[in-house]
Amino acid sequence: MTETPAGALLSCRNLWKVFGPRPGWYFDTAGYRIDPEALAERLRREGHIPAVADASFDVQAGEIFVIMGLSGSGKSTLVRCLSRLLDVEHGSMSFEGVDLRAVSGRELTEIRRRKMGMVFQSFGLLPHLTALENVAFPLKLRGMARAAREARAQEMLELVELGGRAGALPSELSGGQQQRIGIARSLAPDPDLWFLDEPFSALDPLIRRQMQDEFLRLQRQLKKTIVFITHDIMEACRLADRIALMRGGRIIQIGTPAEILLSPADSYVAEFTADVALSRAIRLGDLAVTAVPGEAPAGPALNPRAPIETLLPEIAAGQKRFAVEAAPGQPALVLEAEAVLAVLRRDAGPDAGCESGPR
Ligand SMILES: Nc1ncnc2c1ncn2[C@@H]1O[C@H](COP(=O)(O)OP(=O)(O)OP(=O)(O)O)[C@@H](O)[C@H]1O
């Protein structure tokens, strides 16, 4: 399949990546057409690891698509397959209408260099190069002239608010600053698709939170198409437009954070999300509905990404309805205090800035 569905930049269907002695065998035989769950089970029984088992999803242009799951659930393997750092055993992948499994090694290198940006947990900076040189490095690989690449690198450093540290070596920068350099470097070639694999996991919680805010600020500005990996449900809920939740190589639910939290697909998802404080994770936009024409509440329209907890003082003071900012050209949105209260009633939770989930 080479088609990418309308609106999707990246699309994959029935992807399998299996580690073990003879992974291809299962897909070369007619036996493949069995239930994916049963095949994954059989693979495990016969000494293989189905690291990605029958994954299908589309990533829409401009969205933050978060892949979430516990350690070993297959997140990194899936992303490595999508960028074809690993070859899959079965399935199809298309990116901007190009069949990623069919392209030559050379075309693939070009796609990775020009259209894909990657950020990893280990910042991966070259220790003997300055911040500016690190950011300019991928442009050098593309053959860009020195003056042009340094100008672009400086622009990227300004974007991540490190314009004044261009001459610093990585060892002279904090962890958060080093990751900002990693982000600037990955953005320098202006990729269409941006992969981030646990980019903030090595940072302490306060810096991590700042980096998440920074990341959202950048995304508002750049509107990239993003695949973001995390094992932290709170991070996923803060950042995602949609979340794909993985378990044992399988994607068990895809949905907005609110859908995952309020309508979990099964008991595993419910348990995984049980400790999340809904007041922090559910956003105004999740509960807002289209206002009856002429009846939008007065007052400034609120940010749809703000968590519902921000409204608690007004609700406690008796306000019943709120205006929520709609997308350009869309009808006005209204949020009823009762909808917020209904969610809060479900929020059994202790304060959960959690990284927990079922083990
Ligand atoms: N090269 C490999 N050879 C054999 N097994 C592998 C290989 N790479 C990954 N695996 C296995 O595949 C499964 C998925 O691993 P993966 O690294 O994708 O998980 P993850 O969800 O990204 O975990 P983490 O959050 O710990 O990085 C694990 O069981 C892992 O041991």
The ligand as a MOL file (V3000), in Angstrom:
LIG
                    3D

  0  0  0     0  0            999 V3000
M  V30 BEGIN CTAB
M  V30 COUNTS 31 33 0 0 0
M  V30 BEGIN ATOM
M  V30 1 N 17.4790 -5.7670 19.2520 0
M  V30 2 C 16.6320 -6.4630 20.0090 0
M  V30 3 N 16.7470 -7.8070 20.1070 0
M  V30 4 C 15.8840 -8.5420 20.8350 0
M  V30 5 N 14.8630 -8.0130 21.5150 0
M  V30 6 C 14.6820 -6.6820 21.4780 0
M  V30 7 C 15.5550 -5.8490 20.7210 0
M  V30 8 N 15.1320 -4.5560 20.8580 0
M  V30 9 C 14.0470 -4.6050 21.6680 0
M  V30 10 N 13.7790 -5.8730 22.0350 0
M  V30 11 C 12.6610 -6.3180 22.8830 0
M  V30 12 O 11.4580 -5.8260 22.3260 0
M  V30 13 C 10.5420 -5.4360 23.3500 0
M  V30 14 C 10.1550 -3.9800 23.1590 0
M  V30 15 O 11.2880 -3.1580 23.4320 0
M  V30 16 P 11.2640 -1.5800 23.2750 0
M  V30 17 O 12.6400 -1.0810 23.5460 0
M  V30 18 O 10.6360 -1.2360 21.9890 0
M  V30 19 O 10.2680 -1.1660 24.4510 0
M  V30 20 P 9.9550 0.2810 25.0240 0
M  V30 21 O 8.4840 0.3050 25.2400 0
M  V30 22 O 10.5330 1.3280 24.1540 0
M  V30 23 O 10.7090 0.2080 26.4050 0
M  V30 24 P 11.5020 1.3710 27.2160 0
M  V30 25 O 10.4520 2.3300 27.6900 0
M  V30 26 O 12.1140 0.6060 28.3480 0
M  V30 27 O 12.4920 1.9660 26.2810 0
M  V30 28 C 11.2440 -5.7220 24.6610 0
M  V30 29 O 10.8410 -6.9710 25.1350 0
M  V30 30 C 12.7230 -5.7310 24.2820 0
M  V30 31 O 13.4500 -6.5690 25.1520 0
M  V30 END ATOM
M  V30 BEGIN BOND
M  V30 1 1 1 2
M  V30 2 1 2 3
M  V30 3 2 2 7
M  V30 4 2 3 4
M  V30 5 1 4 5
M  V30 6 2 5 6
M  V30 7 1 6 7
M  V30 8 1 6 10
M  V30 9 1 7 8
M  V30 10 2 8 9
M  V30 11 1 9 10
M  V30 12 1 10 11
M  V30 13 1 11 12
M  V30 14 1 11 30
M  V30 15 1 12 13
M  V30 16 1 13 14
M  V30 17 1 13 28
M  V30 18 1 14 15
M  V30 19 1 15 16
M  V30 20 2 16 17
M  V30 21 1 16 18
M  V30 22 1 16 19
M  V30 23 1 19 20
M  V30 24 2 20 21
M  V30 25 1 20 22
M  V30 26 1 20 23
M  V30 27 1 23 24
M  V30 28 2 24 25
M  V30 29 1 24 26
M  V30 30 1 24 27
M  V30 31 1 28 29
M  V30 32 1 28 30
M  V30 33 1 30 31
M  V30 END BOND
M  V30 END CTAB
M  END
